[in-house]
């Protein structure tokens, strides 16, 4: 197996090995296959770093994908993304709309060779400054290359990422949408810079009242500070990413609450206020400059995993909390093989004001 192999690197033990065929029209199958490709990027980085025989390839070859390109982080020479080609694309019926290429991005790896660069990008996300990241620029260059070198059919190019990689996929997808290029985007456990109201309060009424107050405060302060705000762009409204979150995950719990708040504000005819406030980051107010929150998008398909994280461990204290977070944040929850444990709730939102 080679040195440095983790349990998560071994497809037969950790990956979605229960899938024996692909139906691209089935939402669960699409989710499981795309998340497997993202996990493959994590494992590929460890394969390269430890100079071992490849074991990551099972995460893509099991579904008839091949590795077309690797994306190398200029800061530490680690692999942060990969371009996968679907070899069976031309044999699939057109109505199934399979991807021809999937560009996948890994998240933060707390390992010696990657942690400093990854955490630096995590901090950018927290301060809504990831749009200035060199890693994001590299990702967009990779997308441009795929569209120029391999295919001009934008409907057959998909983006996917987990955690920090989800932030990369979302901002890259939004950037391409602003150019008029709409790419299907899958974001698993993306980070959010919003206040963690979902984790702090139990009452839905209290959370919605606080979000309403936050919206008014941000709009008023931004107006008095004469802060430049992003304008509505119909091209980004047409881009509808797939967002996957878990309420027990501190990084992304706020996404589900924010989306439900969008529903509420639209229902009480305050959707425009919510839309304006969502474009304003507290960091942009503090630093008096325009910043782009990762969680800012006009439309979304959101899947929320309501299955509580149950740990089979005798650990207590900090170790137990860390293990619970890892399970709630882990990408493997999105290929859960047992249908009875897939307690997924789905939401969709498109602006109607």
Secondary structure, 3 states (H helix, E strand, C coil): CCCCCCHHHCHHHHCCCCCCCCCCCCHHHHHHHHHHHHHHHHHHHHHHHCCCCCCCCHHHHCCCEEEEEEEECCCCCCEEEEEEEECCHHHCCHHHCCCCEEEEECCCCCCCCCHHHHHHHHHHHHCCCHHHCHHHHHHHHHHHHHHHHCCCCHHHEEEEEECHHHHHHHHHHHHHHHCCCCCEEEEECCCCCCCCHHHHCCCHHHHHHHHHHHHHHHHHHHHHCCCCCCCCCHHHHCCEEEEEEECCCCCCHHHHHHHHHHHHHHHCCCHHHHHHHHCCCHHHHHHCCCCCCCCCCCEEEEEEECCCCCCCCCCCCHHHHHHHHHHHHCHHHHHCCCHHHCCEEEEEECCCC
